[in-house]
Amino acid sequence: MKAYGDVWVWIETADSAAMDAGLELLNPGRRIAAALGVGLAAVVFGQDAQRAVSAAAAYGADRVVWAQDEALSDYNPETYTAAMRSLVEKHRPGTLLLGATSNGRDFAPRLACLLRTGLTADCTGLEADAATWNIQWVRPAFSGSLLAVVECPQARPQMGTVRPGVFQKPAFCP
């Protein structure tokens, strides 16, 4: 499974709440990256996204992949999926984490379809199995009365959306 690598976290720039949802994912992203022995990258779209780029670096991303294009300044599902697909095919991350925001819930399934991979939506927990390189996605089932653990052993990259507010933002690293 080593053909795929880093953990990527999409940092949305639509508004502060959406950006915070992405920054929160740097915490579990760091844990997963450490367990798998890979890097943690934040992905940011848009020309005027310096605030998100700076925040991702300050909150612990090893690197920031910044797609600077005027066409990416405002969320557009077709433009975003094409841009992310191109980046994923070029860099081959092993895991993609996206906030389960309004845009994230629209973007993630479109991207998963284009990448021909699985997607676990609306997660509330994440763990990594270093032996299999599988992510164990925890999500509510049966109206929240049970928690399901989902693994996609054949799908790469592994993708999931995570509910905002489940994790705390990492400590700020000036």
N, C-alpha and C positions, 0 to 999 in steps of 0.2 A: 504493500500500500504506500510505500515511500515515494511513489511517482507523484503524489500530491503532497503539498506542504503546508504552508502557514495557515493560521486561523485569521480570517478576515472579518472585520466588524464594519458594517455600513453606518456611517454617521450622516444622518439626514440633516438638511439645512433649512427645511421649510419654516420652522419656528423653534423657539427655545425648548419647548416641551419635547418636540420630536428629536432635537439634537441631544437633549439629556437622555432620552430613551436609548440612543446609540452609545453615548458615553458610558452609561450604566453597563453595557455589554462588554466593555473592556475588562471588567472584573472577572466574569466567568471565562471570557476569552483568554485572559492571562493564565487562569488555572488550567484550561484545556491545553493551551500552547505549551505550558511547562510540563504537563503530564505526557505530551506527545513528543517533546523535544524539538518544537518548531517555533517560529517567530509569530508575533502578533502584529497585524497590520490593520490600520483604519483606512477605509475607503471613503473619499469625499468627492462629490460632484459639484461643479459650478465655478464660474470665474471669480465671483465675489464671496468665496467661502473661506477666507483667511482665518476668521474666528473659529470655525470648526476645525480647520487644520491645526491651528495653534492649540486648541483645547484637546484634540486627540493626542497630540504629542505630549502635552502637559499632564494628561491623565494616564500615560504609560504605554501608548502604542510604540512598538519598536520602530515602525516606519509608517508613513502616511502615503497612500496612493491617491494622488489628487488629479482627477480628470478635469482640467481647466478648459471649458468650452462654453461659449455663450449659450449654445443650445441646451446645456445642462443646468442653466441657472434656475429654472423653475421645473418642478416635477412634471414629466411627460412620460407615460409608461413605455411607449415605443422607443423613445430616445434613451431613456435610462436602461431598459433591458438590453438594447443593442450595445451600449457603452460597457455595461457590466459584463455581458457575454464576452466581448472582445478582451477585456481585462482578465477574466477568468481563464479563457482559452490560452492567453499568453503566459500568465503567471502560475496557473494551476494550484490555487489554494485548496487545502483539504477540507476546510469547514468555512461556511458563511453564516454569520449571525446577523439578523436584521431585527429591528424593533417592530413589534406588532402594532404600529401606528396605522393611521388611515392609509398613508402612502405605502408603508411597509407591507400591509396586508394585500395591497393591490400589486405591488412590485414583485414580491417574493414568488408567488405562484407562476407569474408570467416568466420570470427568470428561470425557475426550476424546469418549466416546460421546454424552454429554449435549450437549456443545458442537458436535458434528458436525464434529470436526476430527481431524487425524492425531496419532499419538503415536509417537515413536521411543524405544524402551526400552533401558535398560542401557548408556547411552552412556559413553564414556571420553574423549571430546574434543568440543569445540564451536568453531565459527568462524562469523562473520557476514559475509555478502556485502552490503556497503552499496549496491551498484548494484541488487540485486534484492530486498533486505530479507529474503532467505532465510537461515535458519540451516543450517549444514552440520553434521549430527549424525554423529559418528564412533562406530562401535560394532563390537565383535568379531563375526566371522562364521565359519562353518565351524569350530566348536570353538576359536575364537581364533586360527586359523592365518592369517586375513586380517582386515583392517579394512575395513568398508564405510562409505562416506560417503552419508548419506541426506539428501535435501532434499524438502520438502513445499511446492512453489511455490504451490499453490492453497489450502492450509490456513491459517486464522488463527483463533485464535492458534496459533502453532507450539508444540508441547509435547514435552518429553522428560524422561525420568528419567535420572539420572546416578549411577553407582556411588559409594558413599561411599569416601572416601580417595583419589580420583583427583586432586582439587585440594586445595590448602592453604587454610586460612582466611585471609582478608585480614588485613593488619596492624590491630591494635586502635587505634581512634581515640577516646581519652577525651574 
